[in-house]
């Protein structure tokens, strides 16, 4: 499998201090992506599960405050077989694991046995709207979310909020989520930023994507009204 970036981060990619691997390649083409260099399946550095395990064992002293290893992207689950092998090795050595995924892997459940902390993006509740801005619908994302709710395992849902793309109907998001058992689910809103804009080689298509404090507050109040638990990282 291939990675295009790695480094330590505290509290933003799972609990504690974590060694974060950004995997090369993504099946979505989010027009606001902050890591466009990770979209292509080409590039990055090739690494083996054994090499990652060795690096993580040597980095144990850095996994303080309940930290460990996080695989993100790009989309980490595109490397499903290699990722499964890596997660299994890390699990066998008692290293805390996390993945951040867009939720489109049809075999996501096979990975979860070896994932201690799961972060899943949920960019839009409407499949046609999601397809318009990312190229991919949300049928599999919803199916994975609903199955995880039924299993009652831990889940961290991240919702990026981008003006003009998915901020018009907070009730639509909340009504969908509130249909399910979300007692083990936490929801986080990510306000739009342009940190990755300068890295785009193609035209950057988001115009006026920043959200107001009032919009963010509307989402928070709506989710709280529906009994959905919010977190801030």
Secondary structure, 3 states (H helix, E strand, C coil): CEEEEEEEEECCCCCCEEEEEEECCCCCCCCCCCCHHHCCCCCCEECCHHHHHHHHHHCHHHCCCCCEEEEECCCHHHHHHHHHHHHHHHHHCCCCEEEEECCCCCCHHHHHCCCCEEEEECCCCCHHHHHHHHCCCCHHHHHHHHHHHHHCCCEEEEEEECCCCCCCCHHHHHHHHCCCCCCCEEEEEEECCCCCHHHCCCCCCCCCCCCCHHHHHHHHHHHHHCCCCECCC
